[in-house]
Amino acid sequence: MSIRIRNELTGEWEKRGVKHGREYAILTDEISRAWSGMSTRQYKNLKGLKKENLRDNMSNLELVLTMLAEASTTDISKSTKPEGFSMNQSVARRGGNVAGIARKALEAETGKSVVTSNNANSFRQLTADSTKEAKALPEHTRKQNQEADEKP
């Protein structure tokens, strides 16, 4: 789903006269900065990434907000039909801002930052730790949890 949304966005940029490469990277940074407060490079640095794919190292919420930012940018572009780089840059900020508002609202509700330094290695370790904890539970507790999960 994430890649499809990204492809729709880049297809829209192509229709609107944005050049591949450097201009795509700048617009991607605008979107990232607007929703997360960081450029793509700053975000990768936060997660300790060098060449790895940033999306592969995002939490579910980070990925959902990235998708919201990109889908919003695509929809705003389709509505306003910007031509050329500078007009698309403004649209990218507006689309990213939609997700930025959602991020700030969620952080206000939970008291936790959505953007974290956790990466794929952190997520794998969390999964491994959770599996160990689940195996350590008494059998009757596991059955109760399974029954609770199966209820509609």
N, C-alpha and C positions, 0 to 999 in steps of 0.2 A: 504494500500500500504506500509506504513512504517513497519508494522509487517512482511509482506511478505519479504521485503528486509532484515530485521533483521534475519528472519528464513533462508533465503538463505545463509547469511553470517555464521550463526552458523552451518548450515549443511556443508558448505565448511570447517570450522574449524574442525569439527568432522572428515571429510575425511582426513585432514592433520595432525591428531594426537594431536590436542589441547584437553586438558582435561577440562570437564565441571567445573563450579564453579569458583575457584580462577583464573585460566588461562583465562577464558572468560572475567572475570572482568578486569584483567590487560590489555588484548587486547582492550577491550572497552575503557578503560582509554587512551590508546595510540591513538586510533582513535579520541577521544574527544579532547585530548590535541593538536593533530596535526591540527585539523580544528578550534577549538574554543580558544585555548590557555589555557584551563582549564581541570583539571581532572573532572570526573563525580561528585565526592563529592564537589569540588569547584563550579561547575556549579549549583548543587542543593543548596548549601549554598547561592550563589548569588541570587537565586530565592526564598530563604526563605523556602525551602522544607525540610521536615524531612523524612517521609516514602512515600510521594506521588511519583507517576511516573513522571520522568523528561519529557518524551515525551508529556505527557498530559498537560504540563505546558510550552511548547515551542510555539513561534510564528510560523507562516507559514514558514518564511525564515529559522529560526533555524531548523525546522523539515526537510525542503527540503535539507539543507546542511548536516544534520545528515544522511539523506537517501543517498545523493551523496557520502558522506564519506564511508558509509557501502557498497554501491553498487560498488564503485571504489575498495575497499579492496577485495570484492568478485571477481571482474573481474581480478585484479592483481594476486590474489591467483590462479585462474583457469589458468592463463597464465604462471605463474612461478612455480606452484606446490611445494610450500615450505613444508618441512617436519619438524615437531616438533615445539616446542614453540618459540624458539629464531628466527627462520626464519619467522614464522608467525608474530612475533612482528615487524620485519622490514617491512613486507608487510602492517601491520595495520598502521604504521606511514606513509607509502607511500600513502595508500588509503585516510587517513585523510588529508594528505597534499593537495590532489587534491581539496577537499572542502575548505581547508584553503586558497588556492590561489583564489578560487571563492569568498570567504567571503571578503578577503582583496580588491579584485577588486571592488566588490559592495560597500564596505565602502568608497573607494576612489571616486567612482562615486557619491554617495549620501551624503557623509560627515557625515553619521550616523553609529553608531555601530549596527551590526546585533545582537550580543549577548546582551541581556538586562535582567534586574531583573524582568521584567514583568512575571507574572505567570497566571494560569487559572483564579484566582480571578480578576486580572487586566484586562484580556480580557473580562470577563463577565461584569465588570463595564464599559469598553469602549463601549461594545455593548449596554448596557442599556442607557448610555449617548447619543449615536448616535440615538437611537430610540426616546428618548425624544426630541432631536433637530429636528429630522425629523417631529415629530408630531407638533412641534411649527411653522413649515414653513407654509406660506399661501398656500391655496389649489391650486392656479394656479402654484405656484413654484413646488409643488409636481408633478402635472400633466406634467409640462415641463421636470422634471427630469425623470419621468417614460417614457415619449416619447423618450428622449435621450438614455435611457438604452435599449429601444426596437429596436433602429436603428442598422443595421448591421455594 
